[in-house]
Amino acid sequence: MTLSTELKTGTKKSHSAAENTKFVASFLRGVVDPEEYRKLIANFYFVYKAMEEEISKNPIVAVIDDPVLYRTNSLEKDLAYYYGDNWKSIIKPTDACQQYVKRIYDVDKLLLIGHHYTRYIGDLSGGQILKGIAEKTLPDLPEGEGLHFYDFDKIEDAKAYKNDYRATLDAIDLDQSQIDAIISEANYAFKLNMYMFDEIQGSARKSLWTLLVNWIKGK
């Protein structure tokens, strides 16, 4: 099997597990908490910034480094909408996000292929479904605001792009041990995303509970 095929089959269980986290499952049902969503966008900013800084540092990995995929600038636009112009001084990565970012910086650069595949192919696939749900669910979104993360304006045909991406992966000269390591890292990337989803949901609920308690005390 090719690298792209092995990645797809080798991460199938992790992909299913990620979809079944409470955060994503609720999202897919059309239940999107605005506070959780903006924390997700904030965390994604740190993750993508790290990945886009690191991905070009290894010649083998650089073959999949394509600026049309970059999400950092899009996330900055969304953060300005959700947090205001001073968003950089407001947002902070959660603990799980910090773990994720540290892994991106510390891991063998070849294994970033697993992280790149997990996030960007997901963004071009299921991410477009999530965009439609968010548009209908998040309250009072002005047209064109708050969902730039999901926009790939320079990719006219997502299906064709993904086919080309897979062909590029398959053309990389790797031995089986390297392929196995990339698949293992992709599965770990799914876990890091799941840790982040669970933490975001928990922290958002904790914040709401604190607000409720303070409101009761003030009565």
C-alpha positions in Angstrom: 0.0 0.0 0.0 1.0 3.6 -0.5 1.7 6.1 2.3 -1.6 7.9 1.7 -3.5 4.6 1.8 -1.7 3.4 4.9 -2.4 6.8 6.6 -6.1 6.5 5.8 -6.5 2.9 7.0 -4.0 3.3 9.9 -5.8 6.3 11.4 -9.4 5.1 10.8 -10.0 4.2 14.5 -8.5 7.5 15.7 -10.6 9.4 13.2 -13.8 7.7 14.5 -12.7 8.3 18.1 -12.2 12.0 17.5 -15.7 12.3 15.9 -17.2 10.7 19.0 -15.7 13.1 21.5 -18.4 15.0 23.3 -17.2 18.3 21.7 -17.2 17.1 18.1 -20.3 14.9 18.5 -22.2 17.9 19.8 -20.9 20.1 17.0 -22.1 17.6 14.4 -25.5 17.6 16.0 -25.7 21.4 15.6 -24.9 22.2 19.3 -22.1 24.7 19.2 -21.3 26.7 22.4 -19.9 30.1 21.3 -17.4 30.2 24.2 -16.1 26.7 23.4 -15.9 27.6 19.8 -13.8 30.7 20.3 -11.5 28.8 22.6 -11.1 26.2 19.9 -10.1 28.9 17.4 -7.6 30.4 19.9 -6.0 27.0 20.4 -5.9 26.3 16.7 -4.0 29.6 16.2 -1.1 28.3 18.4 -1.2 24.8 16.8 -1.2 26.0 13.1 1.4 28.8 13.8 3.8 26.2 15.2 3.1 23.7 12.4 3.5 26.3 9.6 6.8 27.5 11.2 8.2 24.0 11.5 7.0 22.2 8.3 9.5 23.9 6.0 12.5 23.0 8.0 13.0 19.5 6.6 13.5 19.1 2.8 11.5 15.8 2.7 8.5 17.3 4.5 8.7 20.6 2.6 7.3 18.9 -0.5 3.8 19.1 1.1 4.4 22.6 2.4 1.9 24.7 0.5 0.9 28.2 1.5 -2.6 27.8 0.1 -3.3 25.5 3.1 -1.9 27.9 5.7 -4.5 28.8 8.4 -2.7 31.3 10.6 -3.8 34.4 8.8 -7.4 33.1 8.6 -7.4 32.4 12.3 -6.1 35.9 13.0 -9.1 37.3 11.3 -11.4 35.1 13.3 -9.7 35.9 16.5 -10.1 39.6 15.8 -13.8 39.0 15.4 -14.3 36.9 18.5 -11.9 38.7 20.9 -11.4 42.1 19.4 -8.4 44.0 18.1 -6.4 43.2 21.2 -6.8 39.4 20.8 -3.1 38.7 21.0 -3.0 40.0 24.6 -6.1 38.1 25.6 -5.8 34.5 24.2 -3.7 31.8 25.9 -3.2 28.2 24.9 -4.8 25.6 27.2 -2.7 23.0 28.8 -3.6 20.4 26.1 -2.8 23.0 23.4 0.6 23.6 25.0 1.3 19.9 24.9 0.2 19.8 21.2 2.5 22.7 20.3 5.4 21.3 22.2 5.1 18.0 20.3 5.2 19.9 17.0 8.3 21.7 17.9 10.1 18.7 19.5 9.2 15.8 17.2 11.4 14.5 14.3 10.5 16.8 11.4 9.7 13.8 9.2 6.9 12.9 11.5 5.3 16.3 10.9 3.8 14.6 7.8 1.4 12.9 10.2 0.4 16.2 11.8 0.0 17.9 8.5 -2.1 15.2 7.1 -4.3 14.9 10.2 -5.2 18.6 10.3 -5.2 19.9 6.7 -6.9 17.0 5.0 -9.5 17.1 7.8 -10.0 20.8 7.2 -10.6 20.2 3.5 -13.0 17.4 4.2 -15.1 17.3 7.4 -14.1 20.8 8.2 -16.3 22.1 5.5 -19.3 20.3 7.1 -18.5 21.9 10.4 -18.4 25.3 8.7 -22.0 24.8 7.5 -23.1 23.8 10.9 -21.3 26.7 12.6 -22.9 29.2 10.1 -26.4 28.0 11.1 -25.7 27.6 14.9 -23.4 30.4 16.1 -25.6 33.5 16.9 -25.6 36.6 14.8 -22.6 36.0 12.7 -22.1 38.8 10.2 -21.7 37.5 6.7 -18.1 36.6 6.0 -17.0 36.9 9.7 -16.0 34.4 12.3 -15.5 31.4 9.9 -12.4 32.4 7.9 -10.6 29.3 9.3 -12.7 27.1 7.0 -12.1 29.1 3.8 -9.6 27.9 1.3 -10.1 30.6 -1.3 -7.1 29.6 -3.4 -8.3 26.0 -3.8 -10.9 25.8 -6.5 -11.5 22.0 -6.3 -10.9 20.4 -2.9 -11.3 16.9 -4.2 -8.7 17.4 -6.9 -6.4 19.1 -4.5 -6.6 16.2 -2.0 -5.9 13.7 -4.8 -2.7 15.7 -5.8 -1.8 15.9 -2.1 -2.0 12.1 -1.7 0.0 11.7 -4.9 2.7 13.9 -3.4 2.8 11.9 -0.2 3.1 8.7 -2.2 6.1 10.0 -4.2 8.1 10.6 -1.0 10.9 8.1 -0.8 10.3 6.3 2.6 11.0 2.9 4.0 8.4 1.0 5.9 9.8 1.9 9.3 9.4 5.6 8.4 5.9 5.0 7.1 5.0 3.2 10.3 6.4 6.0 12.4 4.4 8.6 10.4 1.2 6.7 10.9 1.9 6.3 14.6 2.5 10.1 14.9 -0.8 10.8 13.0 -2.6 8.7 15.5 -1.0 10.7 18.3 -2.0 13.9 16.5 -5.6 12.7 16.7 -5.2 12.1 20.4 -3.7 15.5 21.0 -6.7 17.0 19.2 -9.0 15.0 21.4 -7.3 16.1 24.5 -7.7 19.7 23.4 -11.4 19.2 22.6 -12.1 17.6 26.0 -10.2 20.3 27.8 -12.0 23.2 25.9 -15.4 21.7 26.7 -14.5 21.3 30.4 -13.0 24.7 30.8 -15.9 26.4 29.1 -18.4 24.7 31.4 -16.2 25.6 34.4 -16.3 29.2 33.3 -20.1 29.2 33.0 -20.4 27.5 36.4 -18.2 30.2 38.0 -20.4 33.0 36.4 -23.5 31.3 37.7 -22.1 31.0 41.2 -21.0 34.6 41.2 -24.4 35.7 40.0 -26.1 33.8 42.8 -23.8 35.3 45.4 -24.6 38.7 44.1 -28.4 38.2 44.4 
